[in-house]
Amino acid sequence: MLDCLEHTPGRPVRATVIWLHGLGASGYDFAPLVPHLGFTDVRFVFPHAPVAAVTINAGHRMPSWYDIRSLDHEAPARESVEDVNASAAHIQALLDREAQRGVAAENVVLIGFSQGGAMTLFTAMRAKKRLRGAMVLSGYVVDRPNFDAALTDAGKATPLWFGHGRNDEVVPMAGGHAAYEAVRRHGVTAEWHDYPAAHEVTPAEVADLRRWLRQRLA
């Protein structure tokens, strides 16, 4: 089980948000947003990605959901699919733990930024049980050759929300929008939002995120 930072309310939990950080960050990255989201009966789980060598960063070891082998977003083997699958198994273990704690998958929202956004999309679309929703922040499709065939009925029934910076040079917005278009082709309910921002989550995006999250968890 991944180490996690958790915010658990002092009253019965009716839903859970699992929030995945980006490359080189940690579960502490987005935890400060919890008080601004206004939930009093939702558990927030911020897992820390495993520490591993990352090829594009000269092999330095850092928290990462998978190895990135190329800066070319169009490279066919840009990500380590083995790492992606291993991280998806870790995330599924967190979903299973929530079920054991009384929060079924249908009451769980996955959120992720950048690498975490890519893992959120990957995991949600291949899930065996429908989630309450998934939010992909500055994310993109990994394991593209298998994306269409791997979608499950539960995945296609999970509503998605995409947010991306128009000036993002780390994960170009075209990649995020391609992910949005890919799920829409399969009839997935999805929203697209873009912002005058770089590779970041702005106050405007947080406000929109909060609004959608409150609708999904109402």
Secondary structure, 3 states (H helix, E strand, C coil): CCCEEEECCCCCCCEEEEEECCCCCCCCCCHHHHHHHCCCCEEEEEECCCEEECHHHCCCEEECCCCECCCCCCCCCCECHHHHHHHHHHHHHHHHHHHHCCCCHHHEEEEEECHHHHHHHHHHHCCCCCCCEEEEECCCCCCHHHHHHHCCHHHHCCCEEEEEECCCCCCCHHHHHHHHHHHHCCCCCEEEEEECCCCCCCHHHHHHHHHHHHHHCC
